[in-house]
């Protein structure tokens, strides 16, 4: 549980550092361009949204996490979002270590 909290707190830090991209279309663009190192998709997002994101991440070998809810992700970054791409390798590596991905 403690690691989940660390990730959520660090997401806010990454947001302030402008190392996140949010929104389904922008996230898919970042994945296609190879600029997304990790994608968070809310586990309570719509089925079609989750399928689109996970399929895109799988085809481009980007790790996709369904660990958090929409409310948790939104609270962490300060705006209502269910899809978040981490565009910084350092943040992504730390998140993967904390979540054992």
C-alpha positions as CSV (number, residue, x, y, z in Angstrom):
1,X,0.0,0.0,0.0
2,X,2.8,2.4,0.8
3,X,4.3,2.0,-2.7
4,X,1.0,2.9,-4.3
5,X,0.9,6.1,-2.3
6,X,4.5,6.9,-3.3
7,X,3.5,6.5,-7.0
8,X,0.5,8.7,-6.7
9,X,2.5,11.4,-4.9
10,X,5.2,11.2,-7.5
11,X,2.6,11.5,-10.3
12,X,1.8,15.0,-9.0
13,X,5.5,15.8,-9.0
14,X,5.8,14.5,-12.6
15,X,2.8,16.6,-13.6
16,X,4.4,19.8,-12.3
17,X,7.7,18.9,-14.1
18,X,5.6,18.5,-17.3
19,X,6.6,14.9,-17.7
20,X,3.1,13.6,-18.2
21,X,0.7,13.5,-21.1
22,X,-3.0,13.0,-20.4
23,X,-6.1,12.3,-22.6
24,X,-6.6,9.2,-24.8
25,X,-5.6,10.8,-28.2
26,X,-2.5,12.5,-26.9
27,X,-1.4,9.4,-25.0
28,X,-1.8,7.2,-28.1
29,X,0.2,9.8,-30.1
30,X,3.0,9.6,-27.5
31,X,3.0,5.8,-27.6
32,X,3.2,5.8,-31.4
33,X,6.1,8.3,-31.3
34,X,8.0,6.2,-28.8
35,X,7.9,9.0,-26.2
36,X,5.7,7.2,-23.6
37,X,7.6,5.0,-21.2
38,X,4.7,3.9,-19.1
39,X,0.9,4.4,-19.4
40,X,-1.5,4.5,-16.5
41,X,-5.1,3.5,-17.5
42,X,-7.8,3.7,-14.8
43,X,-9.1,0.3,-14.0
44,X,-12.7,1.7,-13.9
45,X,-12.3,3.4,-17.4
46,X,-14.7,2.2,-20.1
47,X,-14.1,-1.2,-21.7
48,X,-13.4,0.2,-25.2
49,X,-10.9,2.8,-23.8
50,X,-9.0,0.1,-21.8
51,X,-8.9,-2.2,-24.8
52,X,-7.7,0.6,-27.1
53,X,-4.9,1.7,-24.7
54,X,-3.8,-1.8,-23.7
55,X,-3.7,-3.0,-27.4
56,X,-1.7,0.1,-28.5
57,X,0.7,-0.3,-25.6
58,X,1.2,-4.0,-26.3
59,X,1.9,-3.4,-30.0
60,X,4.5,-0.7,-29.2
61,X,6.0,-2.6,-26.1
62,X,5.0,0.1,-23.6
63,X,4.1,-1.0,-20.1
64,X,0.5,-0.3,-19.2
65,X,-0.7,-0.3,-15.6
66,X,-4.3,-0.8,-14.6
67,X,-3.4,-0.4,-10.9
68,X,-5.4,2.8,-10.0
69,X,-8.9,4.1,-10.3
70,X,-9.9,7.2,-12.1
71,X,-10.4,9.0,-8.8
72,X,-7.0,8.1,-7.6
73,X,-5.3,9.2,-10.8
74,X,-7.3,12.4,-11.0
75,X,-6.5,13.4,-7.4
76,X,-2.8,12.7,-8.0
77,X,-2.5,15.0,-10.9
78,X,-5.1,17.6,-10.0
79,X,-7.4,17.2,-13.0
80,X,-10.0,14.6,-14.1
81,X,-8.2,12.0,-16.2
82,X,-8.3,8.3,-16.6
83,X,-5.4,7.9,-19.1
84,X,-1.9,9.2,-18.2
85,X,1.4,8.6,-20.1
86,X,4.7,9.1,-18.4
87,X,7.1,10.7,-20.9
88,X,10.2,10.7,-18.7
89,X,12.4,7.5,-18.5
90,X,13.5,8.3,-14.9
91,X,10.0,8.7,-13.5
92,X,8.8,5.6,-15.5
93,X,11.6,3.5,-14.1
94,X,10.8,4.5,-10.5
95,X,7.1,3.8,-11.0
96,X,7.8,0.4,-12.4
97,X,10.1,-0.4,-9.5
98,X,7.5,0.7,-6.9
99,X,4.7,-1.2,-8.6
100,X,6.8,-4.3,-9.5
101,X,5.9,-4.0,-13.2
